[in-house]
Structure formats: structure tokens, C-alpha cells
Amino acid sequence: MNIFRNSKLIGPDNQILKHTIPNELFEELSVMVDRAKKKRKSKYAFLLDHVNNGQNSYQTTVDVDLFERSFFFGYLIKMGEHYITRNHKILGKAPGFYPTDRIIRLRRNFNHFDHYDFWVNFADKGAINPLHDHPGFLSGVIYFTESFKEPTIFDKKFKYLGKEKEILMFPSRLIHEVKTYKGSKTRITLSFNLYIEE
């Protein structure tokens, strides 16, 4: 079963792989986001706040107990493998290259509340994500909600208005940003970092 058969390469130099998350997997994601919403409402939310260059309203890692037993975990890994087969130049490989088993990994922070490099971003009015790149080899953004007219801007020029259930995967070094959010509804995305173990 090739769930990525409808994926597309878009953006600058076709570096961004776009896919629509299947409904069953999006349901798993919804459970993870609901757990993050509960964390955000707690008076202790700041203890699990994921701090990085962005100025989102709140960020927190996806809970390991939900993620590790989900099909979504495998989906991210398999999408990384699919990315390499679609964009083999990223590894300097010839067309037809297929990665050997288990070279794509999700970055993990042991002995830290951030656990995996897979987190939920809540953006309320005034939130901003300035120009940045990511650690790792491949990174991504998942649009849990639509973009509400505030695009993700890649390489200072390619603007993408994400729709609910869409996922973008791209080289971690590709710079991107989201300008100051002006909407009234909470914009929810998730981000992740993969690395390659050759």
C-alpha cells in the first residue's frame, strides 16, 4: 500500500513534499492535540513549554505514551523514506535509490520533558515565528487547522497557505517563517525533526 502516491514536490527547487494525512491517522493526531490542549489549560503549563526561536502562544511536545504506540509514528518515518526516494539528490544518490531499513529516525531528547522532536504549536493573535531553520536532516509542519490567511514562507519567497490535514516535509536547512498572526481563532500546527543514520 503506497499511501504517498498522491504526494507532490512543491516550492523552491521542489524541496518540499506535500501530502494529505489519511483520516484514520489524523484521528490519532487529534487525540495527541487534545492532550496538548489540556496541558495548556493547566496552571503548570509553563513547566512543559517547549522553548525555541518562535514566539508562539504555547508549544509542548507530543506525549510519548500516545505517540510511540500510534501508526502516526510509522507514518512520519515512512514519509521520510518516501521523501528520499522522490528527491534522491538530497543524499547525492542516483535515481531509484531506496534507503535501507531504519536509517530515518525521529530526533529524541532523552531525560528531558521535550522527549521527541515532535511538538504542538498554538498560535493566538500576535504570535510570530521568525525566520529559522531546524536541526536534523528533514523537518516538517503539519496543519492541524487551516492557516487562517497566514502563510508559511519558505526561502523568503515561497508562500504556502496550509489546509487542515496537510503535511509538508522539507530539508531541515530550508529557512522558513510565519509572520505575526492576526487571526482571532487559534492556529494549530505540529512540527518535527528527522535525522538520517547512514
C-alpha positions as CSV (number, residue, x, y, z in Angstrom):
1,M,0.0,0.0,0.0
2,N,1.5,3.3,-1.1
3,I,-0.2,6.0,0.9
4,F,2.1,8.6,-0.5
5,R,1.1,8.0,-4.1
6,N,-0.7,11.4,-4.2
7,S,2.2,13.4,-2.7
8,K,3.7,16.3,-4.6
9,L,7.0,18.1,-4.6
10,I,6.5,21.8,-4.5
11,G,8.3,25.1,-3.6
12,P,11.8,26.3,-4.2
13,D,13.7,23.7,-6.3
14,N,10.9,21.2,-5.4
15,Q,12.4,20.7,-2.0
16,I,9.0,20.5,-0.2
17,L,7.0,17.3,-0.1
18,K,3.3,17.8,0.4
19,H,0.8,15.2,1.5
20,T,-2.7,15.0,2.9
21,I,-2.8,12.9,6.1
22,P,-5.3,10.0,5.9
23,N,-8.4,10.3,8.1
24,E,-7.5,7.5,10.4
25,L,-4.1,8.9,11.1
26,F,-5.5,12.4,11.5
27,E,-7.8,10.9,14.2
28,E,-4.7,9.7,16.1
29,L,-3.2,13.2,15.8
30,S,-6.4,14.7,17.1
31,V,-6.0,12.7,20.4
32,M,-2.4,14.0,20.7
33,V,-3.5,17.6,20.2
34,D,-6.4,17.2,22.7
35,R,-3.9,16.1,25.3
36,A,-1.8,19.1,24.5
37,K,-4.8,21.4,24.9
38,K,-5.4,20.0,28.4
39,K,-1.8,20.7,29.3
40,R,-2.1,24.3,28.0
41,K,-5.0,24.9,30.3
42,S,-3.2,23.8,33.4
43,K,-1.6,26.4,35.8
44,Y,1.6,24.3,35.4
45,A,1.6,24.6,31.6
46,F,4.8,26.6,31.7
47,L,6.7,23.6,33.1
48,L,6.2,21.7,29.8
49,D,6.5,24.7,27.5
50,H,8.8,23.9,24.5
51,V,11.1,26.9,24.2
52,N,12.7,27.8,20.8
53,N,13.2,30.7,18.4
54,G,9.4,31.1,17.8
55,Q,7.1,33.3,19.8
56,N,4.0,31.1,19.7
57,S,1.4,31.3,22.3
58,Y,2.2,27.9,23.6
59,Q,4.3,24.9,22.5
60,T,4.5,21.5,24.0
61,T,5.9,18.1,23.0
62,V,3.5,15.3,21.9
63,D,3.1,12.9,24.7
64,V,5.3,9.8,24.3
65,D,2.7,7.3,25.5
66,L,0.3,8.4,22.7
67,F,2.9,8.8,20.0
68,E,5.0,5.6,20.5
69,R,2.0,3.3,20.1
70,S,0.5,5.2,17.2
71,F,0.5,4.5,13.5
72,F,1.4,8.1,13.1
73,F,4.9,7.4,14.3
74,G,5.5,5.0,11.5
75,Y,3.8,7.4,9.1
76,L,6.5,10.1,9.8
77,I,9.3,7.6,9.3
78,K,7.9,6.2,6.1
79,M,7.3,9.7,4.8
80,G,11.0,10.4,5.4
81,E,11.9,7.3,3.4
82,H,9.5,8.3,0.7
83,Y,11.0,11.8,0.5
84,I,14.4,10.4,-0.1
85,T,13.1,8.2,-3.0
86,R,11.3,11.2,-4.5
87,N,14.2,13.6,-4.0
88,H,17.2,11.3,-4.2
89,K,19.5,14.3,-4.9
90,I,19.3,15.4,-1.3
91,L,21.6,12.4,-0.5
92,G,23.6,12.6,-3.7
93,K,22.2,9.3,-4.8
94,A,21.2,8.0,-8.2
95,P,17.5,7.7,-9.2
96,G,16.0,4.5,-7.9
97,F,17.8,4.7,-4.6
98,Y,15.8,3.3,-1.7
99,P,17.0,3.8,1.8
100,T,17.9,0.7,3.8
101,D,15.7,-0.1,6.7
102,R,15.8,2.1,9.8
103,I,18.1,4.9,8.5
104,I,15.4,7.5,9.1
105,R,14.9,8.4,12.8
106,L,12.9,10.9,14.7
107,R,15.2,13.1,16.8
108,R,14.8,12.4,20.5
109,N,15.9,14.2,23.7
110,F,16.5,11.6,26.4
111,N,15.9,12.6,30.0
112,H,14.1,15.7,29.1
113,F,10.4,16.7,29.1
114,D,10.6,17.5,25.4
115,H,11.1,13.8,24.6
116,Y,10.9,13.5,20.8
117,D,11.4,16.5,18.4
118,F,7.6,16.4,17.7
119,W,5.6,19.2,19.2
120,V,2.3,21.1,19.0
121,N,2.3,24.9,18.3
122,F,-0.6,27.0,19.4
123,A,-0.7,30.5,17.8
124,D,-3.2,33.1,19.0
125,K,-3.3,36.7,17.8
126,G,0.1,38.3,18.0
127,A,2.1,35.1,17.8
128,I,5.1,35.1,15.4
129,N,7.6,32.6,14.1
130,P,10.7,34.5,12.8
131,L,13.0,33.2,10.1
132,H,14.7,30.0,11.2
133,D,15.8,26.5,10.2
134,H,15.8,23.3,12.1
135,P,18.3,20.8,13.5
136,G,18.3,17.4,11.9
137,F,18.1,16.2,8.2
138,L,14.4,16.5,7.3
139,S,11.8,18.6,9.1
140,G,8.1,19.2,8.7
141,V,5.0,21.2,9.5
142,I,1.5,19.6,10.0
143,Y,-1.5,21.9,9.6
144,F,-3.9,20.7,12.2
145,T,-6.1,23.7,11.5
146,E,-6.0,25.8,8.3
147,S,-3.5,28.7,8.2
148,F,-6.2,31.4,8.6
149,K,-4.7,33.6,5.9
150,E,-1.2,33.5,7.5
151,P,1.2,31.5,5.2
152,T,4.3,29.7,6.0
153,I,7.0,31.4,3.9
154,F,10.0,29.3,2.7
155,D,13.3,30.7,1.5
156,K,11.9,34.3,1.9
157,K,9.7,33.9,-1.2
158,F,7.6,30.8,-1.5
159,K,4.3,31.3,0.5
160,Y,2.2,28.3,1.4
161,L,-1.3,28.5,3.0
162,G,-1.7,25.2,4.6
163,K,-5.1,23.5,4.8
164,E,-6.3,21.2,7.6
165,K,-4.8,17.7,7.4
166,E,-1.9,18.7,5.2
167,I,1.8,17.9,6.0
168,L,4.9,19.4,4.4
169,M,8.3,17.8,4.7
170,F,11.5,19.6,3.7
171,P,15.3,19.7,4.3
172,S,15.9,21.0,7.8
173,R,18.3,23.6,6.5
174,L,15.5,25.3,4.4
175,I,14.7,28.6,6.1
176,H,11.1,29.5,6.8
177,E,8.9,31.8,8.9
178,V,5.4,32.8,9.8
179,K,4.7,36.5,10.1
180,T,2.7,38.0,13.0
181,Y,-0.6,36.2,13.3
182,K,-3.6,38.5,13.1
183,G,-6.5,36.0,13.3
184,S,-9.0,35.5,16.1
185,K,-9.1,31.7,16.1
186,T,-6.2,29.6,17.5
187,R,-4.0,28.4,14.7
188,I,-2.6,24.9,15.5
189,T,0.3,23.2,13.7
190,L,2.7,20.5,14.7
191,S,6.4,20.4,13.9
192,F,9.0,17.6,13.8
193,N,12.6,16.8,13.0
194,L,14.0,13.6,11.5
195,Y,17.6,12.7,11.1
196,I,19.4,10.1,9.0
197,E,21.6,7.3,10.3
198,E,23.8,6.1,7.5
